[in-house]
Structures are given as C-alpha cells and as structure tokens.
Amino acid sequence: MAFRAFRSQSVSTQGSYSLADKTTDDHVPSKVAQSTVTCLYQANVAGFWRNVSILWCKNLMNHSLHITIDSVGGESKFSCKIDVKSWPFWSKKGYKIFEVEGNQVEVYWDLRNAKFTGSPEPSSDYYVALISDEEVVLLLGDYKKKAYKRTKSRPALVDAMLLVKKENVFAKKSFTTKAKFDEKRKENEIVVDSVTNGGPNVDPEMRITIDGVVLIHVKNLQWKFRGNQTVMVNKQPVQVFWDVHDWLFSGSGSGPGLFIFKPGPVEAESEKEGSVVEACENNDDASVGCYSSLNVASFEFCLVLYAYKIE
C-alpha cells in the first residue's frame, strides 16, 4: 500500500523520525483538550529565507498566538508570544519588537473584531503583520489595507509561502477544518465523519467530505484503518492519506486519527524523499521547523490533521 511506503520514510532534520513515530510523539494529554493550528511558512526575514511558524493555541484557560522564526541554519529560534483573550481590560491591538540574529523584527496585530468559528485561528476581520527591513514579510488575516496603513511598511517583493498547515481537532465523531488547495480559489471546507463505537452490530466506517461532497467513504474501517486515495477537488487532484489505527485499537482510546491532504498527482517513490510532510512533521506544535536546505520553488502545500475523539 502506498501509504505504508509513505509512512516508512524518514528525513534528516533536527532528528530522524518516521511519520509513523510522529503519530505518538504529538499526543495531547487527555486532561487538557488543547486545540492548535500551526502554519509553517517560508519568509524572507532579515535578509534570508527562513522558516516562520505561526501557532494558534486554545484550551479552557488560555488562548495565544506564538510566532517562531528559525536562524539560517536552524540551530536557534526566536519567538514572540501574543495573548488572545476576551477580557474587557485587555487590548486586542498591539505591537512588539524582538531580535532575530541581531536584526530587529516587528509584529503588529489587531484582533479586536476577529471572528472565530470553533478554531483557535481567526476566520476573518483581523490582521497580524510581521515586519523586517521595513517590509511586511508575512501578513495574516483579511484586514490587509489596515495593516499596511498602520505599519507604514511596503509589501515584500516576494510573498511568504505556506508549506504546511497542521491542526489538532477534538470532537466526538465529526472533525472540521479548512484549507486552500488552490491559491486562486477560496478555502475548501473539509469534514471527516466517523462511526467507530456504534456497538457490536455496527461496522466502523468513515466519510471524508470536501465542500459538501462525499469524496471518500470507507466501510469496514477495522480492516481499512490505513489507506490513501486521490480525489478531485475543483478539477485538481488531491492526495488523501489516513491512519485511524488508534481510534479502533488504542488501549486508552486517546490516540488521534491522522489525515494528510496534499494537492497534486501521486508522486513516484523516488520523489517522496525529503518531502515537506516528512520534514515538517517531526517537530512539536510549539516549535515547528524544517532544518534541511530548502528549495522554496520545489514545495507544495499540504494539510495535516490530527483528529482526537472525546467522549
């Protein structure tokens, strides 16, 4: 099975792990249901293309945004934390300065009107701008005009590139996320529905829906808990990989289902070595990064979803 070959490969980054190992590395303690969205970009910061990790994190006590920028060689990290809270005495508009290898980097944000739809990442009406050398090297959100007006900085000559979006989602049986498989189109809504504990007379099954259309329906999930399939989304091929072994066979029942969505046709085995999925899945949510020499033009976006079942 192609997914088995995909899982078995490893990459030399800060450590060598396989994607199979990663499914157990990244578990969230069952007592702390912590939803996270991590986006890994490459952006030109302080004169070099660097990995920039954007982590939105929310649990019952805290809601925060972490921005982490790698050094050129990946040996060091430079971080900035922003609290995203709804308390009336806390201003959701702010500004911070931190240094990256001796260079000043600025962060401006305005989350006063930000709308959230269940995810720790805002869906609209906000901006977060990263400034380096008087350029907006990374701009999040849809309030772009307001961001440029406030920062008084020019757009970057080359836009930052989103390489990986990784999300932890908690639900009973229906897991929802969004991803943009085509830069010219709006985000696609992805829903994974599952029945894994319907009783002795109900066979486990799973459906994967994109924009309201069921594209994958797996029956007898206990026999097909790992697999892959290529589907068409807006006439574009998207590879879908899944591994829900822990849903069905984990003793504690706390392990996540793993789903990977990668635009483009199926690659030859030789082309998978060093893929962005492998390179970026070997790091925890608080500190995502790829440490190998990256060729920006060779990477395509992929979405990685960890789906945690709750009672």
N, C-alpha and C positions, 0 to 999 in steps of 0.2 A: 504494500500500500504506500502511495506517495507520501502520505503524512508521516509514516514511520521513518522514512528516509529524511524527511524534513526535520523531524524531532531529533534524530540521532546526531546531526552535525553539531560541531562546536566552533567557537571563534576565539581567537586570542585577543582579549581586551584586558581589563584590569585583572581578570581571572578567566579561566577557561571553564565554561559550564555548557551544558546542553540545554535545549529548550525544555526537555523533559524534566531536568533538575529544577528549572525555574518555576514549574507549577507548584513545587513545595517550598521554594525559597521565599515566595512572596505572600504567604498566607497572612491574613489579618486576624489577630486574636478574636475569638468568638465573642468575648465580652465587650469588645469595642468595635461596633459596626461603623467603620470609617470609610466613607465614600471618597474616592480620589479620582481626579483626572490629571494625567501627566502628558504634556505635549513636548516632544523633543524637536527643536529647531536647529538649523544652522544659520548663523547670522554673522555679519562682518562687524565684530566688536573690537575696538582699539587696534585696528589695522590688520586683523587676522580673522579668518573664518573659524568660528568656534561653536561648540555645542552649547545651546542655551536650553535649559529645562524649565518649563513652567508647570508647577504643581499646585492644583486647587485641591484643598483637603477640608472635609467637613465631618464632624461627629456630633454627639449630643452636646458637647461642651465648647467646641471651637470650630471656627471657620476661617481658613487662612489661605494666603497665596505665597508660594515660595518661588523665587527666581534664582536659578543657579547657573553660573557661567564657568565653563572649563578654561583652564590655562591652555596654551597652544599644544603642549604635549599631553595634556590630560592628567598631569600629576597633581594639580591643585584645583580647588574650586573656590569660587567667590559668590557669596549668597546674600540675598536680601529677602526679608520676610515682611509681609503686609497682612495685618489682621482685617478680616472681612466680617464685621459684626453689625447687628441690627440695633445696638443700644443707642438711645437718642443722644447721649452725650459724646458719642464717638463720631468724628468726621470721616465720611467715606471718600473724601477727596484729599489727596496728599502728594508728597514729594519726598524722595530720598536720594542720597548720594552714597555710592560705595566705590571702592577701587578694584580694578582688575589689572594685575601686574603693573601697578603704578599709574594706571590711566583712570581718570575719573569717568564714571558711568552714572547716569541719572535715570531715575524711574519716576514717572508721573502717572497718577491714576485718578479716575473719577468713577466711583461705584454708587453714587447717591441714588440714581434711578435704575440701577441694574435689575434686570428681571431674571429670576431663577425658575427653572421648570423641573425640579427634582434633582438636578445635578449640582455638584458644588461649583461648577463652572457657569458663569452667567450666560444667558442665551441672547441678550440684547441690551441696548441702552447703556453702554459703558465704554471706557477705554482704559488700557494700560499701555504706556509708551516707554520704550527703552531707548535712551539717547546716548550716543557715543560720537565724539568729534563733531558735535552739532548736527548730527544726522539721526533721524528716527529709524534705528536699525531693526526694531521689532515693534509692531503695533497690533494690539489685540482689541477686539470689540468693533462696534459699528459707529462709534462717535469719532470718526476719523478727522473731520473738519475741526471739531472742538480740540482734539489732541494737538493738531498742528498749530492752531491758534495759541494755545496755552504754552506749549513748549518753545515756540518761536524757532523751531528747527526744520531743516529741509528733509524731504523724503530720501531714503537711501537710494543709491544708484542701482543696486541690485536688491530685490526683496528677500527677506528671510525665507527659508524653505522649511516647511513642516515635513519631518521624516516619519515620525511615529506618534500616534495618539494611543495612550494606554489608560484603561478605565477599570476601576473596581466598582461593581454594582451589586447591591443587596436587594433581594426580592424573594417572594415565595415561589413563584413559577414563571413570571413574565419579566424579562430584562430588556430595558430600552436604552439605546444610545443613538448618537448621530455621528455621521462622518461625511466628508465631501470627497467623493471619488473622482470628481471632475471639477477643476477649478472654474470652469465656465458655467457651472450649474449650482443650484442651491444645495444645502446639506441633505443627505439621504437619511431617513429615519429607519433604524434597524431594531427589530424586536425579536428576541429569542423566547419562545414559549415552550414549556416542558411539563410533562407529567411523569414523575419518577416514583411517586409513592401513592398510586391510586388504589392499592390493595392487591390481594393475591390474584384476582381475576382480571386485572387491568395491566396490559403490557406497557412498559415505559415508551414514550415517544417524544419527539421534539419537532418543532417547526421554526424556521427562520424566515422572517418576513422583512422585505425591504420596500418602503413606500407603499405599504398596504397590500403587497403582492406576496403570496407564499411561494418562495423560490426553492426551499429545501424542506422536505418532510421525511423524517427518519422514523420508521416504525421499528419495533423490536430493538429498542435502543440498548438493551442489555447486551446485544450481540454486535451492535454497530456504534459503540460509545466513542470510537475514534474514527475519523474519516476526513475526506476532503472532496470538494465538488466545485466546479467552475460554473458560475451563473452569469446571466446578462443583466446589467443594470444600465438603463438608458443606452442600450446598444453597445455597451462597453463590458468586456469580460472582467469579472471579479472572482478571484480565488478565495474560497472559504474553507478554513480548516477548523476542526473541532475535536476536543478531547474532554469528555464528561465522565471519565472513569470515577472520579471522586464523588460525584453525585450519587452514583449507584453502589459503589463498593468501598468507600472510605468508612472505616470503623466509627469515626467520630461524626461523619457526615458534614464536616465543616470545610472540606476542600472545595475549591472553586471549579466550575467548568471553564475551560479555556477556548476562546474563539479568536481566530485571526482572519481579517478581511484585507486582501491585497489586490488592488487593481492590476489588470494586465493578464496576458495569457500565461499558461503553465510554463515554467522555466525548465530548461534542461538541468540535469543533476549538477553538471559542472558549473552552471551559472549561479547555483544557490549558495556556494561557498562565500562566507563573509557577508551574507545578506543583511539588510538593515534590521530585519526581525531578530536574527540571532545576535547581532552586535548590540542591540539596544534592549534586549530582554534580560540581560544578565546583570541588571542593576536594580536596586530597590527604588520604591516610589519617591523617596525623599532626595534621591541623588541619581538621576538617570543620565547616562552619558555613554558615548562611544569613543573609544580611545585609539582605534586604529586610524591609519591615514585615510581620510575620507575624500572621495571624488564626488563633489556635490552633484554634478550632472548625471551620475550613474544611479542615483537613488530615486525610488518611488515611494509614495506614502503607503503606510499600512496602519490598520486599526487593530489593537489587541484588547480584547475584553475578557476580564475575569468576573465570572458570574457566581456570586455566593448565595446559596439558598439559606433562608431563615425560616424559622417555624412560624 
